Amino acid sequence: MENESFINRFRCTIIEPIRSISEMLSSIEELNKLRSTLGIKPVYNPFERIKDSLVLVNTFFGLEVPHPLPPLVQEIGPVMQDKYPLITSKLSSFISSHSRILYISFNPNTFIRPETNLIILHAIVESIQNEIIDGAIWYSPSLSFNEEPISSTQITFSNRKSLSVSELLSNKHPDLHFTKFDSQFSILNQTNVKLFLTTGDITNSYESLYTGTPMLIFPVSFDQLSNSEKLVGLGVALTLPNYFSTNHVVEKFLKF
């Protein structure tokens, strides 16, 4: 937050926590109404309810720093799906026609500024132009590119052809593919996918470790920050700082 305005700092430090607590209390009240219909006592302190319960944690010592655990806490991870959907024919065709693909997927619940997405998009185009990568797949159920003037911003390629951000989102570039297909593991498991740009959520980390795909992590919030430190320490990832330029991202790509 060091470069943020006072209003943004106040919103993130005061307003957002109050809003989150209000939503949480509302959810607890709804759950207690359901409990009462089943004859179950209301719960106001979740820690009180689970204090004598067995707690199963989706993690493992290979990722976590070794530390003592309470007797009723057992690590069982990594927990992953037994089956994953196959990739679509369109994605399969794109992947087979490229040999060094970057896959990008950010947690949909993590807010990333449109300007940041634009910097990353510029870096991807620049990297394709300079043959650092030859293709990119971006999982985009909802991308904050649509605000003007960002959606109309023009990006120029090595052949001097220009496309707007809105055109790129429509897959007008042959080496850049935006998709809503959400089987991340199936994409990472493709041998032509060589790098994973992610916010570093635990599920992303597990799937990337399983498929052996190096990570470039842009940690934003919650466990993403600690996960990134652990993964960098394991030698399987690099990180991006909170504020970066197009050249900074391209330089990171060059290190893989």
NORFENNOR-V652522 format. One record per pair of residues at least 4 apart in sequence whose ideal C-beta (glycine too) atoms are under 6 Angstrom apart, sorted by the first residue. I is the first residue (numbers start at 1). J is the second residue. If there is no record, write none. Layout:
# NORFENNOR-V652522
i | j
I | J
I | J
This chain:
# NORFENNOR-V652522
i | j
1 | 9
4 | 8
4 | 9
9 | 13
10 | 14
11 | 15
12 | 16
32 | 42
35 | 40
35 | 42
43 | 49
54 | 72
55 | 72
55 | 73
56 | 74
56 | 76
57 | 75
58 | 77
58 | 79
59 | 64
59 | 75
59 | 77
60 | 75
60 | 77
60 | 78
61 | 66
63 | 230
69 | 73
78 | 206
84 | 183
84 | 185
84 | 186
85 | 183
87 | 91
87 | 92
87 | 186
88 | 181
91 | 181
94 | 177
95 | 190
95 | 192
98 | 134
98 | 135
98 | 192
99 | 192
100 | 133
100 | 134
100 | 194
101 | 135
101 | 192
101 | 193
102 | 133
102 | 136
102 | 195
103 | 137
103 | 187
103 | 193
103 | 196
104 | 138
104 | 197
105 | 139
105 | 184
105 | 198
106 | 110
106 | 112
106 | 199
107 | 199
107 | 201
108 | 141
110 | 199
110 | 220
112 | 116
112 | 117
114 | 144
114 | 145
114 | 147
114 | 150
117 | 145
118 | 150
119 | 246
122 | 246
123 | 246
123 | 249
123 | 250
124 | 136
125 | 155
126 | 250
127 | 132
127 | 133
127 | 250
127 | 253
128 | 133
128 | 175
129 | 157
129 | 158
132 | 253
135 | 175
136 | 176
137 | 177
138 | 178
139 | 179
140 | 178
141 | 180
145 | 150
145 | 151
145 | 165
146 | 151
151 | 165
151 | 166
152 | 164
153 | 165
154 | 162
154 | 164
156 | 162
157 | 161
163 | 167
163 | 168
163 | 172
167 | 172
168 | 173
169 | 178
171 | 177
171 | 178
184 | 207
185 | 189
185 | 207
188 | 193
188 | 207
188 | 211
188 | 213
189 | 211
195 | 214
195 | 256
196 | 208
196 | 213
196 | 215
197 | 216
198 | 204
198 | 215
198 | 217
199 | 218
199 | 220
199 | 224
200 | 217
200 | 219
200 | 224
200 | 227
200 | 228
202 | 223
205 | 227
208 | 213
208 | 215
214 | 256
215 | 237
216 | 238
216 | 252
217 | 228
217 | 237
217 | 239
218 | 240
219 | 224
219 | 225
219 | 228
220 | 224
223 | 227
228 | 239
231 | 236
231 | 237
232 | 237
232 | 239
238 | 252
240 | 244
244 | 248
